[in-house]
Amino acid sequence: MTGMLRMRRSRGVASGTLLLLLGLWGGLIPFIGPYFHYAYTPDTTWTYNTARLWLEILPGAAVFLAGVLLIVSAGRHIALFGALLGAAAGAWFALGTVLSPIWNHNVPLGGTPVSNTLLMRIMEQIGFFTGLGVVVVFIAAVAFGRILSLPAEVAPVPAETVPVETQPIG
């Protein structure tokens, strides 16, 4: 049974690396985005608030962890957990701002885009939350499907236990 849960480590490296980078992006962009006039309110660099914790830092850390799990895992169960964690964090990136009024007295968390043009406001929404979440869910789903579709690696049978064919005498 243990052999069936094993897989080559290289199976999750590409997806894991992408998730690792997207987790870094999602967790750090609210802090470094204002340097490039790409921000949500408050639009000052390295400003912490609770909304950033729940909607950007924690999901970014979860996506980062999912990427690490996919990169280093040699067992299917850990890799599958990493893919599921990544998918859940990506869904939270995409839906967190929509669902935040439930626990925040009907006020959405996350702030508002600070750009003056409509196109840049759309790009900030996509880059901070919705688009980032969709891409993370897609990559995690691809990793999940790839891990599930792998054939089981069976350990080789030692030579002394292989039955020897017998030839009839005569």
C-alpha positions in Angstrom: 0.0 0.0 0.0 2.8 2.4 0.8 4.2 2.0 -2.8 0.9 3.2 -4.2 1.1 6.5 -2.4 4.6 7.3 -3.7 5.3 9.5 -6.7 8.3 11.1 -8.3 9.1 14.5 -6.8 9.4 16.1 -10.2 5.6 15.7 -10.8 4.7 18.8 -8.8 7.7 21.0 -9.4 6.3 23.2 -12.2 2.9 23.7 -10.5 4.5 24.1 -7.1 6.9 26.8 -8.4 4.1 28.7 -10.1 2.0 28.6 -6.9 5.0 29.6 -4.8 5.5 32.7 -7.0 1.8 33.6 -7.0 1.7 33.2 -3.2 4.6 35.7 -3.0 2.8 38.0 -5.3 -0.5 37.8 -3.5 1.1 38.3 0.0 3.5 41.1 -1.0 1.7 43.2 -3.6 -0.4 45.1 -1.1 2.8 46.3 0.6 5.0 47.0 -2.5 2.4 47.9 -5.0 2.2 51.5 -4.0 5.8 52.0 -5.1 4.5 51.5 -8.6 1.1 53.3 -8.2 -0.6 49.9 -8.2 -2.6 49.7 -5.0 -5.7 49.4 -3.0 -6.5 51.8 -0.1 -4.6 52.5 2.0 -2.1 53.3 -0.8 1.0 53.7 1.4 3.8 51.1 1.3 4.2 48.6 4.1 0.9 49.5 5.8 -0.7 46.7 7.7 -4.4 46.3 8.5 -6.8 43.5 9.3 -8.3 43.5 5.8 -4.8 42.8 4.3 -4.3 40.0 6.8 -7.5 38.2 5.9 -7.7 38.9 2.2 -4.1 39.0 1.1 -1.5 37.9 3.6 -3.1 34.6 4.8 -4.2 33.4 1.4 -0.8 34.4 0.0 0.9 32.4 2.7 -1.4 29.4 2.1 -0.7 29.5 -1.7 3.1 29.7 -0.9 2.8 26.7 1.4 0.9 24.8 -1.2 3.6 25.4 -3.7 6.3 24.2 -1.2 4.3 21.1 -0.5 4.0 20.3 -4.2 7.7 20.9 -4.8 9.0 18.8 -1.9 6.4 16.0 -1.6 7.2 12.5 -2.7 3.9 11.2 -1.3 0.5 11.6 -3.1 -1.4 12.4 0.1 0.8 15.4 0.9 0.9 16.6 -2.7 -2.9 16.3 -2.9 -3.2 18.3 0.3 -1.0 21.0 -1.2 -3.1 21.2 -4.3 -6.3 21.4 -2.3 -4.8 24.1 0.0 -3.8 26.0 -3.1 -7.2 25.8 -4.6 -9.0 26.9 -1.4 -6.6 29.8 -1.0 -7.1 30.8 -4.7 -10.9 30.7 -4.2 -10.5 32.9 -1.1 -8.5 35.4 -3.2 -11.3 35.5 -5.7 -14.2 35.5 -3.3 -12.9 37.0 -0.1 -13.8 40.6 -0.9 -17.3 39.5 -2.0 -17.9 37.5 1.2 -16.3 39.9 3.7 -19.5 41.9 4.3 -20.9 38.7 6.0 -18.7 39.2 9.1 -17.9 42.9 8.7 -21.3 44.5 9.3 -22.2 44.7 5.6 -19.0 46.6 4.7 -16.7 45.0 2.2 -13.1 44.6 3.3 -10.1 45.2 1.1 -10.4 48.9 0.2 -10.9 50.4 -3.2 -8.5 50.6 -6.2 -6.6 53.9 -6.1 -6.0 54.5 -9.8 -7.7 57.3 -11.7 -8.5 55.4 -14.9 -11.1 52.7 -15.3 -8.6 50.4 -17.0 -6.1 50.6 -14.1 -8.9 50.0 -11.5 -9.9 46.9 -13.4 -6.2 45.7 -13.6 -5.8 46.3 -9.8 -8.9 44.2 -9.1 -7.7 41.4 -11.4 -4.1 41.5 -10.1 -4.9 41.8 -6.4 -7.9 39.5 -6.0 -10.1 38.0 -8.8 -7.6 37.2 -11.5 -5.0 36.0 -9.1 -7.5 33.7 -7.4 -8.7 32.2 -10.7 -5.1 31.5 -11.9 -4.2 30.0 -8.5 -7.3 27.7 -8.6 -6.5 26.7 -12.2 -2.9 25.8 -11.4 -3.9 23.9 -8.3 -6.6 22.0 -10.2 -4.1 21.0 -12.9 -1.7 19.8 -10.2 -4.5 17.9 -8.4 -5.6 16.2 -11.6 -2.0 15.3 -12.6 -1.3 13.8 -9.2 -4.5 11.7 -9.3 -3.9 10.5 -12.8 -0.5 9.1 -12.1 -0.1 5.3 -12.1 1.1 3.8 -8.9 4.8 3.3 -8.6 5.3 -0.3 -7.6 8.4 -1.3 -5.7 10.5 -3.8 -7.6 10.3 -7.4 -6.3 13.6 -8.8 -5.0 15.1 -11.5 -7.3 15.0 -14.2 -4.6 11.2 -14.1 -4.3 10.5 -14.5 -8.0 9.3 -18.1 -8.8 11.6 -20.1 -11.1 10.0 -21.9 -14.0 10.4 -25.6 -13.9 11.1 -27.7 -17.0 9.7 -31.2 -17.2 12.4 -33.8 -17.4 12.5 -36.0 -20.4 
